[in-house]
Amino acid sequence: MPIRIASIKEGFRRCGIAHSREPKIYADDHFSKEELRILQAEPMLKVEKISAQEIKKAEGSKLKAER
């Protein structure tokens, strides 16, 4: 299942990535199980598992905003 990550502090680094306050979606195989455990335990990050429906909804909203 894909995950969405947002940081409380812009540019906060964990697992080799500078995370943004703007949520970013990662494929379910982007992180190893250990990295995912680390990310989920990090209080500076908001990590959510999301469904394919949520991804489509987010992409649709983004397209509407760009028009």
HELIX and SHEET records of a PDB file:
HELIX    1   1 LYS A   33  ALA A   41  1                                   9    
HELIX    2   2 ALA A   52  GLU A   66  1                                  15    
SHEET    1   A 3 LYS A  24  TYR A  26  0                                        
SHEET    2   A 3 ILE A   3  SER A   7 -1                                        
SHEET    3   A 3 LEU A  45  LYS A  49 -1                                        
SHEET    1   B 2 PHE A  12  ARG A  14  0                                        
SHEET    2   B 2 ILE A  17  HIS A  19 -1                                        
END                                                                             
